[in-house]
Amino acid sequence: MKRMLSATLLLTLASLSQAQKVESIVIGVAVAQTSNTALLGQEQVIGAKFAEKFLNGRGGINGTPFKLVFQDTGGDEAGAINAFQNLITKDRVLGIVGPTLSQQAFASDPIAERAKVPVLGPSNTAKGIPQIGNFIARVSAPVAVVAPNAVRQALKLDPGIKSVAVLYAQNDAFSTSETGTFQETAKAQGLNVATVQKFQTTDTDFTTQVTAVLNAKVELVIISGLAADGGNLVKQLRQLGYKGLIIGGNGLNTSNMFPVCQKLCDGVIIAQAYSPAQPSAANQVFVKEYTAQYKKAPPQFAAQAYAGVQVMVEALRAIDRKKKLSTWELGDLREELNKQILSGKYNTPLGPISFDKEGEVQQKEFYVAQIKMKDAKTGSFVYLK
């Protein structure tokens, strides 16, 4: 009899622990603040913190402020897994914006899926991210939609391009996905893919790869990597004599690359899912406030992180109008938040966005920019028509 009572008590305690009331409105942000990936994650931290200040200054969740809790994912899968576990179990967040890399998302998102915690990927553009599970969505448009624009723009700038060299980081899931899109696009445009070279995101010496590019005598180079390795690869291509056009993938889409390749960054073409010139009222307010605070126009990774937080906040506002958040049990609210995210429409700095039933972002406007360096450390993205 005692054993039965003990078992019943344990089951009761377990159910009570699961039925936790929502005590505060906490959203998790899991991005890379250390490692070579921090060149991207630093911009995401800025964008998310700006969203917290800006949106709380405009009423938060219908008069109640929300709080962001940050966890550093570093640059690998283990860091992302640890960050997600801490946010879900220790910080008891309602949802998570993160991680920085697609490679990390494939490892950490299943943890959130099992816990039924909604995730919005701010920069996870590899194929298959939303398909990880029902609680996984992204505000970052897939590489298959964005990347081809850069190749088409390069052909506008130099119609004489006939052959291309493709280089990619083989240890990064996003870069592997992106290079597939780039290679398919190049072939569809009638270009000869003369050489395909692999490297690691941790590499610093690219002599072997650059030599292969030079020997192939191509007119276009396409790089899929991250900011540190990609910047060094651009620099070494130019130092060793490559004169043609260079396309950088999404991992090079940050001004934090400028100190790496310095003046040799000049001319790199990058397709983007965000432009400060996007004319919507939401973006123009964002650009004005962001520029006033940081003395520079917002980059894509900051804008996407901001959009991720904004979507979570607006979804929570919609739920709160129907039933006060403080009356919900944590697990139930997480599930309701996921439903609301997928059903809503949002006017973000990226333009109007929504999601399909799988969590794939629906976004209409995309851009191509070319880096113009002012001096060794400062430059800008000039948007091309």
VEXDREN-2710 file (C-alpha; in Angstrom, 1 decimal):
% VEXDREN-2710
k/r/px/py/pz
1/MET/0.0/0.0/0.0
2/LYS/2.8/2.4/0.9
3/ARG/4.6/1.6/-2.4
4/MET/1.4/2.5/-4.2
5/LEU/1.1/5.8/-2.3
6/SER/4.7/6.6/-3.0
7/ALA/4.3/6.0/-6.7
8/THR/1.1/8.1/-6.8
9/LEU/2.9/10.9/-4.9
10/LEU/5.8/10.8/-7.4
11/LEU/3.4/11.0/-10.3
12/THR/1.6/13.9/-8.7
13/LEU/4.9/15.8/-8.1
14/ALA/6.0/15.1/-11.7
15/SER/2.7/16.5/-13.1
16/LEU/2.9/19.5/-10.8
17/SER/6.5/20.2/-12.0
18/GLN/5.2/20.1/-15.6
19/ALA/2.2/22.3/-14.9
20/GLN/4.3/25.4/-14.1
21/LYS/2.6/28.7/-14.3
22/VAL/4.2/31.5/-16.4
23/GLU/5.8/33.8/-13.9
24/SER/7.6/36.2/-16.3
25/ILE/7.8/36.7/-20.1
26/VAL/11.2/35.3/-21.1
27/ILE/12.4/34.7/-24.6
28/GLY/15.7/32.9/-25.2
29/VAL/18.4/34.0/-27.6
30/ALA/21.0/31.4/-28.5
31/VAL/23.7/32.7/-30.8
32/ALA/27.5/32.6/-31.2
33/GLN/29.2/35.2/-28.9
34/THR/32.6/33.4/-29.0
35/SER/34.6/31.4/-31.6
36/ASN/35.1/32.4/-35.2
37/THR/31.4/32.4/-35.7
38/ALA/31.1/35.3/-33.3
39/LEU/31.7/37.7/-36.2
40/LEU/28.1/36.8/-37.2
41/GLY/26.7/36.3/-33.7
42/GLN/27.8/39.7/-32.4
43/GLU/25.5/41.4/-34.9
44/GLN/22.7/39.1/-33.8
45/VAL/23.2/40.0/-30.2
46/ILE/23.0/43.7/-31.1
47/GLY/19.9/43.2/-33.2
48/ALA/18.1/41.2/-30.4
49/LYS/19.0/43.7/-27.7
50/PHE/17.9/46.5/-29.8
51/ALA/14.5/44.7/-30.3
52/GLU/14.2/44.2/-26.5
53/LYS/14.8/47.9/-25.8
54/PHE/12.7/49.2/-28.8
55/LEU/9.7/46.9/-28.3
56/ASN/9.6/47.2/-24.5
57/GLY/9.7/51.0/-25.1
58/ARG/6.5/50.6/-27.1
59/GLY/4.5/48.7/-24.5
60/GLY/6.2/45.3/-24.5
61/ILE/3.4/42.6/-24.3
62/ASN/0.4/44.8/-23.9
63/GLY/1.9/46.8/-21.1
64/THR/4.0/44.1/-19.6
65/PRO/7.8/44.1/-20.4
66/PHE/9.4/41.0/-21.7
67/LYS/13.0/39.9/-21.0
68/LEU/15.6/38.3/-23.3
69/VAL/18.0/35.7/-21.8
70/PHE/21.1/35.1/-23.8
71/GLN/23.1/31.9/-24.1
72/ASP/26.4/31.6/-26.0
73/THR/26.4/28.8/-28.5
74/GLY/30.0/29.2/-29.6
75/GLY/30.6/27.9/-33.1
76/ASP/29.9/24.2/-32.7
77/GLU/27.0/21.7/-32.2
78/ALA/27.9/21.0/-28.5
79/GLY/27.7/24.7/-27.7
80/ALA/24.3/25.0/-29.3
81/ILE/22.9/21.9/-27.6
82/ASN/24.1/23.2/-24.2
83/ALA/22.6/26.7/-24.8
84/PHE/19.2/25.2/-25.8
85/GLN/19.1/22.9/-22.8
86/ASN/19.9/25.7/-20.4
87/LEU/17.3/28.0/-22.0
88/ILE/14.6/25.4/-21.9
89/THR/15.1/23.8/-18.4
90/LYS/16.9/26.5/-16.4
91/ASP/15.6/29.7/-17.8
92/ARG/12.2/28.3/-18.7
93/VAL/11.9/30.4/-21.8
94/LEU/8.7/30.6/-23.9
95/GLY/10.6/30.4/-27.2
96/ILE/14.1/30.6/-28.6
97/VAL/15.6/32.8/-31.3
98/GLY/18.7/30.9/-32.6
99/PRO/21.2/29.4/-33.3
100/THR/23.6/31.2/-35.6
101/LEU/24.6/28.3/-37.8
102/SER/22.5/25.8/-39.7
103/GLN/25.1/23.1/-38.6
104/GLN/24.2/23.9/-35.0
105/ALA/20.4/24.0/-35.8
106/PHE/20.5/20.4/-37.0
107/ALA/21.9/19.4/-33.6
108/SER/20.0/21.7/-31.2
109/ASP/16.6/22.2/-32.8
110/PRO/15.5/18.6/-32.1
111/ILE/16.0/19.3/-28.4
112/ALA/13.5/22.1/-28.6
113/GLU/11.2/20.0/-30.8
114/ARG/11.1/17.2/-28.1
115/ALA/10.4/19.8/-25.4
116/LYS/7.8/21.5/-27.6
117/VAL/9.5/24.9/-27.4
118/PRO/9.1/27.1/-30.5
119/VAL/12.3/28.1/-32.3
120/LEU/12.8/30.9/-34.8
121/GLY/16.1/30.5/-36.8
122/PRO/17.5/34.0/-37.4
123/SER/20.2/32.9/-39.9
124/ASN/19.7/29.2/-40.6
125/THR/19.3/29.1/-44.3
126/ALA/20.3/25.5/-45.2
127/LYS/17.9/23.2/-46.9
128/GLY/15.8/21.2/-44.4
129/ILE/15.7/23.4/-41.3
130/PRO/11.9/23.9/-41.0
131/GLN/11.4/20.2/-41.6
132/ILE/13.3/19.3/-38.4
133/GLY/10.0/19.5/-36.6
134/ASN/6.6/21.2/-35.9
135/PHE/8.1/23.7/-33.5
136/ILE/10.9/24.8/-35.8
137/ALA/10.5/27.9/-38.1
138/ARG/12.9/30.5/-39.5
139/VAL/12.9/34.2/-40.4
140/SER/15.9/33.7/-42.6
141/ALA/15.0/33.0/-46.2
142/PRO/16.5/29.7/-47.6
143/VAL/19.7/29.9/-49.5
144/ALA/18.0/28.3/-52.6
145/VAL/15.9/31.5/-52.9
146/VAL/18.6/34.1/-52.1
147/ALA/21.9/32.9/-53.5
148/PRO/21.1/32.7/-57.2
149/ASN/20.6/36.5/-57.3
150/ALA/24.3/37.0/-56.8
151/VAL/25.2/34.9/-59.8
152/ARG/22.8/36.7/-62.0
153/GLN/24.1/40.0/-60.8
154/ALA/27.7/39.0/-61.6
155/LEU/26.7/38.2/-65.1
156/LYS/25.2/41.7/-65.4
157/LEU/28.5/43.2/-64.3
158/ASP/30.6/41.0/-66.6
159/PRO/28.7/39.3/-69.4
160/GLY/31.9/37.8/-70.6
161/ILE/32.1/35.3/-67.7
162/LYS/32.4/31.8/-69.0
163/SER/33.9/29.7/-66.2
164/VAL/33.7/29.7/-62.4
165/ALA/35.6/28.3/-59.5
166/VAL/33.6/27.3/-56.4
167/LEU/35.0/27.0/-52.9
168/TYR/33.2/25.9/-49.8
169/ALA/33.7/25.0/-46.1
170/GLN/33.1/21.2/-46.1
171/ASN/32.7/21.1/-42.3
172/ASP/29.7/23.5/-42.3
173/ALA/26.2/22.3/-43.2
174/PHE/25.1/25.7/-44.4
175/SER/28.1/26.2/-46.7
176/THR/27.6/22.7/-48.1
177/SER/24.0/23.5/-48.8
178/GLU/24.8/26.9/-50.3
179/THR/27.5/25.7/-52.6
180/GLY/25.1/23.2/-54.1
181/THR/22.7/26.0/-54.9
182/PHE/25.6/28.1/-56.3
183/GLN/26.8/25.2/-58.5
184/GLU/23.3/24.5/-59.8
185/THR/22.7/28.2/-60.6
186/ALA/26.1/28.5/-62.4
187/LYS/25.3/25.5/-64.6
188/ALA/21.8/26.7/-65.3
189/GLN/23.3/30.0/-66.5
190/GLY/25.5/28.1/-68.9
191/LEU/28.7/28.6/-67.0
192/ASN/31.5/26.0/-66.8
193/VAL/32.3/25.0/-63.2
194/ALA/36.0/24.6/-63.8
195/THR/37.1/23.6/-60.2
196/VAL/35.5/22.9/-56.9
197/GLN/37.7/23.4/-53.8
198/LYS/37.0/22.4/-50.2
199/PHE/38.3/24.0/-47.0
200/GLN/37.6/24.1/-43.3
201/THR/36.1/27.1/-41.4
202/THR/39.1/26.9/-39.1
203/ASP/41.7/27.2/-42.0
204/THR/43.9/30.2/-42.4
205/ASP/46.2/29.1/-45.2
206/PHE/44.5/28.8/-48.6
207/THR/47.5/28.5/-50.9
208/THR/46.4/25.1/-52.3
209/GLN/42.9/26.3/-53.1
210/VAL/44.0/29.6/-54.6
211/THR/46.6/27.9/-56.8
212/ALA/43.9/25.6/-58.2
213/VAL/41.7/28.7/-58.9
214/LEU/44.5/30.5/-60.7
215/ASN/45.4/27.4/-62.7
216/ALA/41.8/27.1/-63.8
217/LYS/41.8/30.6/-65.3
218/VAL/38.3/31.4/-64.3
219/GLU/36.5/34.8/-64.5
220/LEU/34.3/34.3/-61.4
221/VAL/35.0/32.8/-57.9
222/ILE/32.2/31.8/-55.5
223/ILE/32.9/31.3/-51.8
224/SER/30.7/29.6/-49.3
225/GLY/32.2/29.9/-45.8
226/LEU/32.1/32.1/-42.7
227/ALA/33.4/35.6/-42.1
228/ALA/36.9/34.8/-40.8
229/ASP/37.8/32.0/-43.2
230/GLY/36.0/33.6/-46.1
231/GLY/37.7/37.0/-45.5
232/ASN/41.1/35.3/-45.4
233/LEU/40.3/33.4/-48.6
234/VAL/39.3/36.7/-50.4
235/LYS/42.5/38.3/-49.2
236/GLN/44.8/35.5/-50.4
237/LEU/43.0/35.3/-53.8
238/ARG/43.8/38.9/-54.4
239/GLN/47.3/38.8/-52.9
240/LEU/48.2/35.9/-55.2
241/GLY/46.9/37.7/-58.4
242/TYR/43.2/36.8/-59.0
243/LYS/41.6/39.7/-60.8
244/GLY/38.1/38.6/-61.6
245/LEU/34.8/39.0/-59.7
246/ILE/34.2/37.3/-56.4
247/ILE/30.8/36.3/-54.9
248/GLY/30.6/35.7/-51.2
249/GLY/27.9/33.6/-49.6
250/ASN/25.7/34.5/-46.7
251/GLY/28.4/33.7/-44.2
252/LEU/30.5/36.6/-45.6
253/ASN/27.5/39.0/-45.3
254/THR/28.9/41.1/-42.4
255/SER/31.0/44.2/-42.0
256/ASN/32.9/42.2/-39.4
257/MET/34.7/40.6/-42.4
258/PHE/36.2/44.0/-43.4
259/PRO/39.1/43.9/-40.8
260/VAL/39.9/40.4/-42.1
261/CYS/40.4/41.1/-45.9
262/GLN/40.6/44.9/-45.4
263/LYS/40.9/46.9/-48.7
264/LEU/41.0/43.6/-50.6
265/CYS/37.3/43.0/-49.6
266/ASP/36.5/45.7/-52.2
267/GLY/34.2/44.5/-55.0
268/VAL/32.9/41.3/-53.3
269/ILE/29.3/40.6/-54.4
270/ILE/26.8/39.3/-51.8
271/ALA/23.1/38.4/-52.2
272/GLN/21.1/39.6/-49.2
273/ALA/17.7/39.1/-47.6
274/TYR/17.7/42.6/-46.1
275/SER/18.4/46.1/-47.2
276/PRO/18.3/49.3/-45.1
277/ALA/16.7/50.9/-48.2
278/GLN/13.6/48.5/-48.0
279/PRO/10.8/51.1/-48.0
280/SER/8.3/49.8/-45.5
281/ALA/7.4/52.0/-42.6
282/ALA/8.6/49.2/-40.2
283/ASN/12.1/49.1/-41.7
284/GLN/12.5/52.9/-42.0
285/VAL/11.7/53.3/-38.3
286/PHE/14.1/50.5/-37.5
287/VAL/16.9/52.0/-39.6
288/LYS/16.4/55.5/-38.1
289/GLU/16.5/54.3/-34.5
290/TYR/19.3/51.8/-35.1
291/THR/21.5/54.3/-36.9
292/ALA/20.9/56.9/-34.2
293/GLN/22.1/54.4/-31.5
294/TYR/24.9/52.6/-33.4
295/LYS/26.1/55.3/-35.9
296/LYS/25.8/52.9/-38.8
297/ALA/23.1/51.2/-40.9
298/PRO/21.8/47.9/-39.6
299/PRO/23.4/44.8/-41.2
300/GLN/21.3/41.7/-42.3
301/PHE/22.2/39.5/-39.3
302/ALA/21.0/42.3/-36.8
303/ALA/17.8/42.8/-38.8
304/GLN/17.0/39.1/-38.9
305/ALA/17.6/38.7/-35.2
306/TYR/15.4/41.8/-34.5
307/ALA/12.7/40.2/-36.7
308/GLY/12.9/37.0/-34.8
309/VAL/12.3/38.7/-31.5
310/GLN/9.6/40.9/-33.0
311/VAL/7.7/37.9/-34.3
312/MET/7.8/36.2/-30.9
313/VAL/6.6/39.4/-29.2
314/GLU/3.8/40.1/-31.6
315/ALA/2.6/36.5/-31.3
316/LEU/2.6/36.8/-27.5
317/ARG/0.7/40.1/-27.7
318/ALA/-2.0/38.3/-29.8
319/ILE/-2.3/35.5/-27.3
320/ASP/-2.3/37.9/-24.3
321/ARG/-5.3/39.8/-25.8
322/LYS/-7.3/36.6/-25.8
323/LYS/-6.1/35.2/-22.5
324/LYS/-3.6/36.8/-20.1
325/LEU/-0.1/35.2/-20.3
326/SER/0.1/35.0/-16.5
327/THR/-2.8/32.6/-16.4
328/TRP/-1.2/30.0/-18.7
329/GLU/0.8/27.0/-17.8
330/LEU/4.2/27.1/-19.3
331/GLY/3.9/24.0/-21.6
332/ASP/0.5/25.1/-22.9
333/LEU/1.7/28.6/-23.6
334/ARG/4.7/27.3/-25.5
335/GLU/2.4/25.2/-27.7
336/GLU/0.0/28.2/-28.2
337/LEU/2.9/30.5/-29.1
338/ASN/4.1/28.1/-31.8
339/LYS/0.6/28.0/-33.3
340/GLN/0.3/31.8/-33.2
341/ILE/3.7/32.3/-34.8
342/LEU/2.8/30.2/-37.8
343/SER/-0.6/31.8/-38.3
344/GLY/0.4/35.4/-38.0
345/LYS/1.5/38.1/-40.5
346/TYR/4.3/40.5/-39.5
347/ASN/5.6/43.8/-40.8
348/THR/9.3/43.5/-40.0
349/PRO/12.4/45.3/-41.2
350/LEU/12.8/42.5/-43.7
351/GLY/9.4/43.6/-45.2
352/PRO/6.1/41.8/-44.7
353/ILE/6.7/38.1/-43.7
354/SER/4.6/35.1/-42.7
355/PHE/5.2/31.4/-42.5
356/ASP/3.9/28.3/-44.3
357/LYS/2.6/25.3/-42.4
358/GLU/6.1/23.9/-42.1
359/GLY/7.6/27.1/-40.6
360/GLU/9.3/28.3/-43.8
361/VAL/9.4/32.1/-44.0
362/GLN/7.4/33.7/-46.8
363/GLN/9.3/36.8/-47.9
364/LYS/9.1/38.6/-51.2
365/GLU/12.0/41.1/-51.5
366/PHE/15.7/40.2/-51.9
367/TYR/18.8/42.2/-52.8
368/VAL/22.4/42.1/-54.1
369/ALA/25.1/44.3/-52.7
370/GLN/28.8/44.9/-53.5
371/ILE/31.3/45.8/-50.9
372/LYS/33.0/49.2/-51.3
373/MET/36.0/49.8/-48.9
374/LYS/36.7/53.3/-47.8
375/ASP/40.0/52.4/-46.1
376/ALA/41.6/49.3/-44.5
377/LYS/38.9/48.8/-41.9
378/THR/35.8/50.6/-43.0
379/GLY/33.5/50.0/-45.9
380/SER/29.9/49.6/-46.9
381/PHE/27.5/47.4/-48.8
382/VAL/26.3/49.3/-51.9
383/TYR/23.1/47.9/-53.2
384/LEU/23.0/47.0/-56.9
385/LYS/20.0/47.4/-59.2
END
